[in-house]
Amino acid sequence: MDAIHVIETERLVMRGWREADFDAYAASNADPDVQRYLGGPQEREESWRSFAVQVGHWHLRGYGQWALERRADGRLVGRAGLWHPEGWFGLEVGWKLHREAWGHGYATEAAAAALAWTWRNVDADQVISVIHPDNAASLRVAERLGMYHLRDDEDEGSRVVIMAIDRPPT
């Protein structure tokens, strides 16, 4: 696999994962509010496995979720990017921010950059987002990205909303 492409937005550096990111990653995964729609809080050991999945996804698929580093101070504020494990609903753009980064528009900024990268680098006609129907903040991000309601579905017995965006015409 080639090196993970770094994307710089107005306020973020979207980059590959580093082992030094793990403490902040694990702390965010332990936060019940952050994990409310993502299966609940994770113990540190479970976070290590999900951290390794983030790294491995890039190696197996050639794309994945970027670590989001705030340009102003170099702090890790979350993750955003692509997700498509075996058996998933489709190629997904997703985001997850640490609690202190909520409400600043970082999710929209990072997801828009990830989508722009996707259209240039991935052979996909459509990208989806799988969102819990009660997650109003993520539904608003999807709408700001220009996504539309594709369908309602279930993931491991929980209701989800599948939002979608189609490849823009060239």
ZIVENHU-V659764 format. One line per field, one symbol per residue. psi: psi as a letter, one per 30 degrees, with the letter a starting at -180 (. if undefined). A space follows every 50 residues. Layout:
psi = ???
This chain:
psi = kllkkkkkaeflkjllkleffeeeeeeeffjeeegeghgllkleeeeeee eeeeeeeeeefglakkkjkkeeggkkgallalkilkglfajkkllkklef fkgggeeeeeeeeeeeeefffkikfkklkjkkffieeeeeeeeffgllje lkakjhfkklkjllklkkk.
